């Protein structure tokens, strides 16, 4: 949860001013707070540069888009292969509608982009292939089609797991990033409060070591 009343960009703009002036005026303001020492400056700068150079959001977008794009490519193959499979399945088992009815057009459309449902469907199809391959061959269903479906089911499973794992790790990184933003803001509050007490007679410096109002941020 974000504590600062500023956007991340605004907070870094303000922190940039703090960073430039803090060292030169540390001796003046440190008397008001025992936390204000050289280690404080090291920590402040380390947090600032860590956040400033962090490109998590853009990287996360590109990676997740790439993984989803690959899954969408697999979807295209599913749209081609499953109707073929359904045709031969119905041909092999014309009176067993429970086998082929779940593979109709509407059912397939409902599965697309819901990779949990799609994986479940393909796992069911692979089970049918493994159990009914002889009957499907008798109905002239090409073996390569069946093998492609089995391979596609595995690929979608692997890629979906990769996406889920990435999203989970990315959430952890996002939470850590937000934690660092909040930590930087808390350090800035210490500087703001100390400067407000000690630099009233130096308004030029005071403006660089205190929080501006929202309308004053350039």
C-alpha positions as a Markdown table, in Angstrom:
| # | Residue | x | y | z |
|---|---|---|---|---|
| 1 | Unk | 0.0 | 0.0 | 0.0 |
| 2 | Unk | 1.4 | 3.4 | -1.0 |
| 3 | Unk | 1.8 | 5.9 | 1.9 |
| 4 | Unk | 2.9 | 8.9 | -0.1 |
| 5 | Unk | 0.4 | 11.5 | -1.3 |
| 6 | Unk | 2.4 | 11.9 | -4.5 |
| 7 | Unk | 2.8 | 9.8 | -7.6 |
| 8 | Unk | 6.0 | 7.8 | -7.9 |
| 9 | Unk | 7.4 | 10.2 | -10.5 |
| 10 | Unk | 6.6 | 13.2 | -8.2 |
| 11 | Unk | 8.1 | 11.5 | -5.2 |
| 12 | Unk | 11.4 | 10.8 | -7.1 |
| 13 | Unk | 11.5 | 14.4 | -8.3 |
| 14 | Unk | 11.2 | 15.6 | -4.7 |
| 15 | Unk | 13.7 | 13.0 | -3.5 |
| 16 | Unk | 16.2 | 14.3 | -6.1 |
| 17 | Unk | 16.2 | 17.7 | -4.4 |
| 18 | Unk | 16.6 | 16.0 | -1.0 |
| 19 | Unk | 19.5 | 14.0 | -2.3 |
| 20 | Unk | 21.4 | 17.0 | -3.7 |
| 21 | Unk | 21.1 | 19.1 | -0.6 |
| 22 | Unk | 21.0 | 16.6 | 2.3 |
| 23 | Unk | 24.7 | 16.1 | 2.7 |
| 24 | Unk | 25.6 | 19.8 | 2.7 |
| 25 | Unk | 23.0 | 20.6 | 5.4 |
| 26 | Unk | 23.2 | 17.4 | 7.5 |
| 27 | Unk | 25.2 | 19.1 | 10.3 |
| 28 | Unk | 22.4 | 21.7 | 10.6 |
| 29 | Unk | 19.4 | 19.4 | 10.8 |
| 30 | Unk | 20.8 | 16.3 | 12.5 |
| 31 | Unk | 20.5 | 17.7 | 16.0 |
| 32 | Unk | 16.7 | 17.3 | 15.8 |
| 33 | Unk | 16.7 | 13.6 | 15.1 |
| 34 | Unk | 19.3 | 10.9 | 16.1 |
| 35 | Unk | 18.6 | 9.0 | 12.9 |
| 36 | Unk | 20.1 | 11.7 | 10.8 |
| 37 | Unk | 23.7 | 10.5 | 10.4 |
| 38 | Unk | 26.0 | 9.5 | 7.5 |
| 39 | Unk | 24.4 | 6.0 | 7.4 |
| 40 | Unk | 21.1 | 7.7 | 6.8 |
| 41 | Unk | 22.5 | 9.5 | 3.8 |
| 42 | Unk | 23.9 | 6.2 | 2.4 |
| 43 | Unk | 20.5 | 4.5 | 2.9 |
| 44 | Unk | 18.6 | 7.4 | 1.3 |
| 45 | Unk | 20.8 | 7.5 | -1.8 |
| 46 | Unk | 20.8 | 3.7 | -2.2 |
| 47 | Unk | 16.9 | 3.6 | -2.0 |
| 48 | Unk | 16.7 | 6.6 | -4.4 |
| 49 | Unk | 18.9 | 5.0 | -7.1 |
| 50 | Unk | 17.4 | 1.6 | -6.6 |
| 51 | Unk | 13.9 | 3.0 | -7.3 |
| 52 | Unk | 15.0 | 5.5 | -9.9 |
| 53 | Unk | 16.6 | 2.8 | -12.1 |
| 54 | Unk | 13.9 | 0.2 | -11.5 |
| 55 | Unk | 12.1 | -0.7 | -14.7 |
| 56 | Unk | 9.8 | -3.4 | -13.3 |
| 57 | Unk | 6.6 | -2.2 | -14.8 |
| 58 | Unk | 7.8 | -2.0 | -18.4 |
| 59 | Unk | 9.7 | -5.3 | -18.2 |
| 60 | Unk | 6.8 | -7.0 | -16.6 |
| 61 | Unk | 4.5 | -5.8 | -19.3 |
| 62 | Unk | 6.8 | -7.0 | -22.1 |
| 63 | Unk | 7.4 | -10.5 | -20.5 |
| 64 | Unk | 3.8 | -11.1 | -19.7 |
| 65 | Unk | 2.7 | -9.9 | -23.2 |
| 66 | Unk | 5.3 | -12.3 | -24.7 |
| 67 | Unk | 4.0 | -15.3 | -22.7 |
| 68 | Unk | 0.4 | -14.5 | -23.4 |
| 69 | Unk | 1.2 | -14.0 | -27.1 |
| 70 | Unk | 2.7 | -17.5 | -27.2 |
| 71 | Unk | -0.4 | -18.9 | -25.6 |
| 72 | Unk | -2.6 | -17.1 | -28.1 |
| 73 | Unk | -0.6 | -18.8 | -30.9 |
| 74 | Unk | -1.3 | -22.1 | -29.3 |
| 75 | Unk | -5.0 | -21.1 | -29.2 |
| 76 | Unk | -5.0 | -20.7 | -33.0 |
| 77 | Unk | -3.8 | -24.3 | -33.3 |
| 78 | Unk | -6.4 | -25.5 | -30.9 |
| 79 | Unk | -9.1 | -23.8 | -33.0 |
| 80 | Unk | -7.8 | -25.8 | -36.0 |
| 81 | Unk | -7.2 | -29.2 | -34.4 |
| 82 | Unk | -10.2 | -29.7 | -32.1 |
| 83 | Unk | -12.9 | -29.4 | -34.8 |
| 84 | Unk | -11.0 | -32.0 | -36.8 |
| 85 | Unk | -10.7 | -34.2 | -33.7 |
| 86 | Unk | -14.4 | -33.7 | -32.9 |
| 87 | Unk | -15.4 | -34.7 | -36.5 |
| 88 | Unk | -13.5 | -38.1 | -36.2 |
| 89 | Unk | -14.7 | -38.6 | -32.6 |
| 90 | Unk | -18.3 | -38.2 | -33.7 |
| 91 | Unk | -17.6 | -40.5 | -36.6 |
| 92 | Unk | -16.1 | -43.1 | -34.3 |
| 93 | Unk | -18.8 | -42.8 | -31.6 |
| 94 | Unk | -21.9 | -41.4 | -33.3 |
| 95 | Unk | -24.2 | -42.5 | -30.4 |
| 96 | Unk | -22.0 | -41.3 | -27.6 |
| 97 | Unk | -22.7 | -37.5 | -27.6 |
| 98 | Unk | -21.1 | -37.1 | -24.2 |
| 99 | Unk | -17.7 | -37.6 | -25.8 |
| 100 | Unk | -18.0 | -35.0 | -28.6 |
| 101 | Unk | -20.6 | -32.5 | -27.5 |
| 102 | Unk | -18.3 | -30.7 | -25.1 |
| 103 | Unk | -16.1 | -29.9 | -28.1 |
| 104 | Unk | -18.6 | -27.8 | -30.0 |
| 105 | Unk | -18.0 | -24.2 | -31.3 |
| 106 | Unk | -19.6 | -22.4 | -28.4 |
| 107 | Unk | -17.9 | -24.5 | -25.8 |
| 108 | Unk | -14.5 | -23.9 | -27.5 |
| 109 | Unk | -15.1 | -20.1 | -27.6 |
| 110 | Unk | -15.9 | -20.1 | -23.9 |
| 111 | Unk | -12.5 | -21.8 | -23.2 |
| 112 | Unk | -10.4 | -19.3 | -25.2 |
| 113 | Unk | -8.3 | -17.0 | -23.0 |
| 114 | Unk | -9.4 | -19.0 | -19.9 |
| 115 | Unk | -6.3 | -21.2 | -19.8 |
| 116 | Unk | -7.5 | -23.2 | -16.8 |
| 117 | Unk | -10.6 | -24.3 | -18.7 |
| 118 | Unk | -8.6 | -24.9 | -21.9 |
| 119 | Unk | -6.0 | -27.1 | -20.1 |
| 120 | Unk | -8.8 | -29.1 | -18.5 |
| 121 | Unk | -10.4 | -29.6 | -21.9 |
| 122 | Unk | -7.2 | -30.7 | -23.5 |
| 123 | Unk | -6.4 | -33.0 | -20.7 |
| 124 | Unk | -9.8 | -34.7 | -21.2 |
| 125 | Unk | -9.1 | -34.9 | -25.0 |
| 126 | Unk | -5.7 | -36.5 | -24.4 |
| 127 | Unk | -7.3 | -39.0 | -22.1 |
| 128 | Unk | -9.8 | -39.9 | -24.9 |
| 129 | Unk | -7.0 | -40.2 | -27.4 |
| 130 | Unk | -5.1 | -42.5 | -25.2 |
| 131 | Unk | -8.1 | -44.7 | -24.5 |
| 132 | Unk | -9.8 | -44.6 | -27.9 |
| 133 | Unk | -6.9 | -44.4 | -30.4 |
| 134 | Unk | -7.8 | -47.7 | -32.0 |
| 135 | Unk | -11.4 | -46.6 | -32.6 |
| 136 | Unk | -10.3 | -43.2 | -33.9 |
| 137 | Unk | -7.8 | -44.9 | -36.3 |
| 138 | Unk | -10.7 | -47.1 | -37.5 |
| 139 | Unk | -12.6 | -43.9 | -38.3 |
| 140 | Unk | -9.6 | -42.8 | -40.3 |
| 141 | Unk | -8.5 | -40.1 | -37.9 |
| 142 | Unk | -4.9 | -39.2 | -38.8 |
| 143 | Unk | -2.3 | -40.2 | -36.2 |
| 144 | Unk | -0.3 | -37.0 | -36.7 |
| 145 | Unk | -3.4 | -35.0 | -35.7 |
| 146 | Unk | -3.8 | -36.9 | -32.5 |
| 147 | Unk | -0.1 | -36.6 | -31.7 |
| 148 | Unk | -0.2 | -32.8 | -32.4 |
| 149 | Unk | -3.1 | -32.5 | -29.9 |
| 150 | Unk | -1.1 | -34.3 | -27.3 |
| 151 | Unk | 1.9 | -32.2 | -27.9 |
| 152 | Unk | -0.1 | -29.0 | -27.9 |
| 153 | Unk | -1.7 | -29.9 | -24.6 |
| 154 | Unk | 1.8 | -30.3 | -23.1 |
| 155 | Unk | 3.0 | -27.0 | -24.6 |
| 156 | Unk | 0.0 | -25.1 | -23.3 |
| 157 | Unk | 0.4 | -26.6 | -19.9 |
| 158 | Unk | 4.1 | -25.7 | -19.7 |
| 159 | Unk | 3.6 | -22.2 | -21.1 |
| 160 | Unk | 0.6 | -21.5 | -18.7 |
| 161 | Unk | 2.7 | -22.7 | -15.7 |
| 162 | Unk | 5.5 | -20.4 | -16.9 |
| 163 | Unk | 3.1 | -17.5 | -17.0 |
| 164 | Unk | 1.6 | -18.2 | -13.6 |
| 165 | Unk | 5.0 | -18.6 | -12.1 |
| 166 | Unk | 6.1 | -15.3 | -13.6 |
| 167 | Unk | 3.0 | -13.4 | -12.4 |
| 168 | Unk | 3.6 | -14.8 | -8.9 |
| 169 | Unk | 7.2 | -13.7 | -8.9 |
| 170 | Unk | 6.3 | -10.4 | -10.4 |
| 171 | Unk | 3.7 | -9.8 | -7.7 |
| 172 | Unk | 6.4 | -10.4 | -5.1 |
| 173 | Unk | 8.7 | -8.0 | -6.9 |
| 174 | Unk | 6.0 | -5.4 | -7.1 |
| 175 | Unk | 5.3 | -5.6 | -3.4 |
| 176 | Unk | 9.0 | -5.2 | -2.7 |
| 177 | Unk | 9.1 | -2.2 | -5.0 |
| 178 | Unk | 6.1 | -0.6 | -3.2 |
| 179 | Unk | 7.8 | -1.3 | 0.1 |
| 180 | Unk | 10.9 | 0.6 | -1.0 |
| 181 | Unk | 8.8 | 3.5 | -2.2 |
| 182 | Unk | 7.2 | 3.7 | 1.2 |
| 183 | Unk | 10.6 | 3.4 | 3.0 |
| 184 | Unk | 12.0 | 6.3 | 0.9 |
| 185 | Unk | 8.9 | 8.4 | 1.7 |
| 186 | Unk | 9.4 | 7.6 | 5.4 |
| 187 | Unk | 13.1 | 8.8 | 5.2 |
| 188 | Unk | 11.9 | 11.9 | 3.4 |
| 189 | Unk | 9.5 | 12.6 | 6.2 |
| 190 | Unk | 12.3 | 12.5 | 8.7 |
| 191 | Unk | 14.2 | 15.0 | 6.6 |
| 192 | Unk | 11.1 | 17.2 | 6.1 |
| 193 | Unk | 10.4 | 17.4 | 9.8 |
| 194 | Unk | 14.0 | 18.2 | 10.7 |
| 195 | Unk | 14.4 | 20.8 | 8.0 |
| 196 | Unk | 11.1 | 22.4 | 9.0 |
| 197 | Unk | 12.5 | 23.0 | 12.5 |
| 198 | Unk | 16.0 | 24.1 | 11.6 |
| 199 | Unk | 15.9 | 25.9 | 8.3 |
| 200 | Unk | 13.2 | 28.5 | 8.7 |
| 201 | Unk | 15.8 | 31.3 | 8.3 |
| 202 | Unk | 17.0 | 29.7 | 5.0 |
| 203 | Unk | 13.9 | 29.4 | 2.8 |
| 204 | Unk | 16.0 | 28.7 | -0.3 |
| 205 | Unk | 17.4 | 25.5 | 1.2 |
| 206 | Unk | 14.2 | 24.7 | 3.1 |
| 207 | Unk | 12.3 | 24.3 | -0.2 |
| 208 | Unk | 14.7 | 21.5 | -1.3 |
| 209 | Unk | 14.4 | 19.6 | 2.0 |
| 210 | Unk | 10.7 | 19.7 | 2.6 |
| 211 | Unk | 7.6 | 18.4 | 0.8 |
| 212 | Unk | 6.1 | 20.9 | -1.6 |
| 213 | Unk | 2.4 | 21.2 | -2.1 |
| 214 | Unk | 1.0 | 19.3 | -5.0 |
| 215 | Unk | 0.6 | 22.4 | -7.1 |
| 216 | Unk | 4.3 | 23.4 | -6.6 |
| 217 | Unk | 5.7 | 20.2 | -8.1 |
| 218 | Unk | 7.2 | 20.8 | -11.6 |
